[in-house]
Amino acid sequence: AGVRLGLYSAGSHRIVPIPECVVHHPSINRAVGAIEEASLNAGTTAYDEFTGDGMLRYVILSVERHTSRVQATFVWNAASSRKSSPHTQRLSKRLTSKDDPDHPLWHSIWFNWNEREGNAILSRDSKNWHRSSGPEYISERVPFPSSSSSSSSSSSSNQKTKNDATADARAIARGAAAAAWTGPTLYFSPMNFRQANLDAFAGILEQVASHVPVDSVVCELYAGVGLIGLSIAHKCAEVRCSDENPANVRAFEKACRSLPSGVGGRASYVALSAADALDDGEAEGANLVIVDPPRKGLGPEVLACLCDPFDERSSSLERLIYVSCGFDALNRELPELRAAGWEVIHSEGHVLFPGSDHIETLVVADRPPQQS
């Protein structure tokens, strides 16, 4: 009994323990030691991917930065709480009973039941989750850009509306609001995607904000909990976020309540895939779309919609901001977007995982408005 924790060796599923990893947050290293000790005392066994035997498949550790406390998720080789009992209760009790009250380690302890074969780490079925202890959400603040770095001239369609005094007044008000902008408080449970390096991702947010015209109507696809959309809500007339994960909705609504009066009401959320969100009219009337898709890219339906300037679902769009975590997909899709009339006006790379060969790529592209 007992488990050893670590990372996979390159090109294999062989676990390599890294008890004092210099890249991990110190609380992660502390948590690894506590889990290994608790698993030994609780009689927890490691999952064997060849035989299908054993209990614990994966451990996911996430640190709440302002408290240094750990949100721990244990992925269990069982179909339900009943079938994992009493082993999960024993492990949870061993962990919490050993916690230092003066320097608490655990933010929360979660269990996810997943006995399915394959590479999917988590079961996304809400019935396969249980929070054993602690609060539901980690809370995070991201250092958002100041007004000086988040100002932007309007794109051509916005210029048409800025010619009247009412629109000018709105734009001035948006700019003034940016001066005191500190951004939302963001909330993450294990059921929500969270950027692994929020400090580095702040640099991407700054560049995104600098390319969002004041008073824009923004559609954000693949929005997660709304990290990007809510970071620019103060300078926009409207922000429409969407993502297929239904667990994001409550986290988004909670973040909206952290915004200043009048800002949170500009943001909305629907739990739909990117293709379904376009079908539902999320981009209609918007002048800007932000996409932050998974590594596989936009997919054929979304790409086709954005490439058709006469598609009524997206014909009003004049600016595309593409945040890519999959360079191969971006390299495949960008030529199609350019051939369809999108002109790249800015691109840059960001290193979110120092020491790796992975970069996050930000691309900004414009296209001329369609004549009615």
ABEGO torsion letter per residue (X at the ends): XEBBBBBBBBGBABBBBBABBAABBAAAAAAAAAAAAAAAAAGBBBBBAAAGBEABABBBBBBBAAAGBBBBBBBBBBABAAAAOAAAAAAAAAAAAABBAABBABABBBBBBBABBEABABBABAAABBBABEBABBBBBBBBBBAAAABBBBBAAAAAAAABAAAAAAAAAAAAAAAABAEBBBBBBAABBBBABAAAAAAAAAAAAAABBBGBBBBBBGAEAGAAAAAAAAABABBBBBBABAAAAAAAAAAAAABBBGAAAABBBBBBBAAAAAAAGAABGBABBBBBBBAAEAEAAAAAAAABAABAAAAABABBBBBBABAAAAAAAAAAAAAAGBBBABBBBBBABBGBABBBBBBBBBBBBBBX
